[in-house]
């Protein structure tokens, strides 16, 4: 039997991307699909990746431009705050001096404040992923941590979620969609590696264990593989 796909979720996450990169590819990776909803989660690299840092003022301007352009394209927007991180693992890869006098935690807090400000300014729903994962994620070195670490993934990652972390992100976003009665017949999940889902089954797609895949399961949307 041939399955006809009437609806879909598209995973448009790209590892290493910051807000500048998303501005450069929003036409090809979002608008070309004519979605009715874009879920935007970006800022991890802007805040923490020493090779992709963006000044906080520029980040706020980039985020606002991404949201404004999407609304002008008659597409709804759901903003998500950026997930927490485990500082020792991040500082094992990035020099503290690279953060321009700001502590990484200060940078991430400022990024999330900018996301909340943009949501209020543009009147779009906010999924507070950061707060939920900070409270429930047991961030640290224990195997139950919802970020990948040596105990649960064999690597001192400290940034990317585990399968359980992705499931929790999807649940927070799903509840926000329900709370705001957002359309979900064609959804683009736009972002960086947190959306892409490196190391997960179905990475880069909306199948398997990525947050777009878990969201699709919650929404009961038939899927195509968007590797």
N, C-alpha and C positions, 0 to 999 in steps of 0.2 A: 504494500500500500504506500502511495506517495503522500508525504505530509506536506500540507500547504502552510507556509508561515505567514500569518496575517500581522504579526507583531514581533518586535525584537528589541534586544538590548545590545548595544555595541560597546565594546571595551576599547576606548581610545586613550589608554594610558601608555606613556612612553617613558622608560627609565631615564633618569638624569635630567628630565625636563624641568625648567623653572617657568615662571610666569611669562617671561619674554618668549620662550619657545612656544608656549601655548598660543600666544598672540599670533605667532608666525604660521601656525598650522590650523587655526580654528575654522577657516573656510573649507579646507580640504577634508578635515577630520571630523567636523561637526556639521556645518551648514550644508555640505554636499549630501548628507543623509536626510535632511529635512525632518529632524526630530521634533516631537512636541514637548520634550523635556531634556534639558542638559543638566547633569549632576556634575558640579565642578568642585574638585578637591585638589588644590595645588598650594605649595608653600614649603614643603619639606626641604627641597633643594635650595630654594630661595633663602631659607633660614639656616640650614645646617651643612650643606655640601660646599666645602671650601672652593671647589672648582666651578660652582654655579651660583654663588651668592649674589643677591640683588639688594641694593639699598632699600631700606624699609619704605621710604617715600615712593620709590619707583614701584615696589611691589604693590602698594595700595592703589597706585594709578593704573597699573597693568590689570589688576583684579577688577577694578571698576570698569575699565574698557572692555574686558571680556564679558562682563555681565551686561553692560549697556548694549554692546553689539548683538548679543544673543537675544535680548528683549526686542531690539529693533527688527530682528529677523522673525519676530512673532513666535518665539520659542520660550517656554517657561524655563526658569532657572531654579535649581536647588543648590545652595552653597553648603559645603561641609567644612568644619574646622579640621585642622591638621592634627594627626595623631601624636601622642607623646613619644618620647624617646628615652633611651637609657644612656645617660651621659658618659660613663666610662667607656662604653663600646664606641661611641662617636668620637671621643677624644683619642682613642687608639688609632683612628684613621685620619683625623684632622687636627692640625695644630691650633691651640687656643688663640694664638696671635693672629690667625687668619680671619677672626671674626670682628676685626675693626674696633676693638675696645668694648664690644658688647659680649656678655656671656651668652652661650648658645640658648640657654633657657630664656633669657631676656628676648633674644631674637624670635624664638618660637612664640612666646607670649605676645609680642608685638604683631607678628603675622596673624595670629588668631584674633587679636583685637581688631585688626584691619578687616578680617573676614566678617566679623560681627557688625562692624560699622557699615561695611558695604551692604550687608543684608538689610540693615535698617534703612539706609539711604535709598536703596533701589526697591525696597518693599518685597523682597524675595524670601522664601523660607530658609531656615538654617537648621542643619543637622549637626548637633554638637558632639561630634565624634571624639574630640579631645577629652571632654569632661567624662564621658562614659568610659573610655579606655583608661583614663587616668585613675578612675575610681575602681573599676572592675578588672583591670588588666594585670594586676600584680606585677608591675614593671620592675624588673631586676634580673637576677641570675637564676631564679628557681625555674624548674621545668614547667610550672603552671603559668609562667609569664605569657601573655598574649602577644608579645613581640618575640621574634626569633632570637635565640641565644644559644650558648654552647650546650646547655642542658637539654633543650628541646629541638635544636636543629643542627647541632654540631658546629656552630659558628657564632662568633661574637658579633652579631648583627646590630641589635639594639634599636633598629628603625622599622624594619618591615614586619608586618603582622604574621602570626602563625595562621593556620587554617581556622582555629577558633577565633582569632582576632578578626579575620575577614568576615566570619559569620556574624560577629557582633557589630561590625561596621555596617554590614548589610541590613541588620535588624534595626539599627538606629535610623538609617536612611529610609527604609521601608515604612517605619512608623511615621516619619516626617511626611512622606508621600500621602499616607492615609490621613494624617491630621489636617493637611492642607488641600486634600482632594485634588492632587496634581494628576495631570494626564500621564499615562504610561504606556501608550500603544507603541511608541518608538522612542527609545531612550538612549542617549549617548552619555556614557560615563567618561568624562574628560579629565585628564590629570597626568600624574607622573608614575613612578614605579609602584606607588601604593595602589593605584588603580590597575596597573598592568599585572601585578601579582607575581613577581619573580620567585621561582622555586616552587610555585603551587601547581597542582594539576590544572591544566588548561590555561597556563599563564598567557597573558595577552589576549584572552578571549572571554566570552561570556558563558563558558561551560567549565565544569570542574569546581575548583575551590576558591577562585578569585572572588572579590566582593561583588563585581557585576554578576557573576554566576549565581552566587548565593542570593542576591537581590532578585534575579530572574526567577529562581525557585520560589521565593516568597510571593512574587507577583503572579506566578503560574503562567508566565509568558513562554510560548514555544520559541526555541532558540535555533539560530544558525551558528556555526562555528566561525568566529571572526578572528582567527589566528593571524 
